[in-house]
Amino acid sequence: MIAGTAIPEDLHTIGNLDALHAVCERVFVPEPGERLVFGEGPEHARLLLLGEAPGANEAETGRPFVGNSGRLLNKYLQKADILRENAYVTNVIKVRPPGNRKPKTSEVTDALPILLLEIELIDPAIIVCLGSIAVQALVDRKAKITEIRGTWVEKDGIRIMPTYHPSAVFRDEQKRELLKQDIFSAAEALKKLEP
Ligand code: URA
C-alpha cells in the first residue's frame, strides 16, 4: 500500500468529511502522477454506493466510478430512478492498487477505520456494496458474493445490499440482470424511507 504514514489513532476526533479527506491525503500515497480518490456526494446522503478501489480513470480524475464501471453503474441507477448526485459514492481503498491488482487483505484492514468513519459521518440508511471486496470489508470477511448477493443485511441500523461489481458483469448477461435487480431493490427500499 498505499499507506505512507500510519493511520492516526485519534480518528474519532475527526468530525467532518473534509478533515477525513485531509487525513487520507496524508496517509494514502498514490502512484506517481495519480490522485487519491475520496468519496463524493451529499454529506448526509441516504444511499451510499461502495466500490473496491479506483481504476485508471478514477486515479486520473480523482473521482470515483467515472470509467467503464461507472458508466454501467450510472446506467442502472438511472433505470432504477436513482439520481447519482443524491448518492454518496466511495471505495474501500482510496488509491489505485498498482497495475489494478486486487487490494490485499492487509490494505483493506488498514483502510477500514477510515471507511467506517466515512460511513459514520454520512450516516446513510442504505449501502449498496459493489463486489466482494466491499462486501467482505463491511459485512463478512468470508462472504461469497455469489451466495450473499441480493440478500439484505442489517448492520448498526444500516440496510446493506450486497451485489456484483459492475466490472464483473460486462461479459455476463445473467450477472448484469442480477446487478440491475439489486439496484432496483435498493431503489424500492429508498422509496419506503421516511421523507
Ligand atoms: N471500480 C471501483 O471499485 N471503484 C471505482 O471508483 C472505479 C472502478
Residues whose N, C-alpha, C, O or C-beta is under 5 A from the ligand:
A	BS01	URA	G51 E52 A53 P54 G55 E58 P64 F65 S69 N91
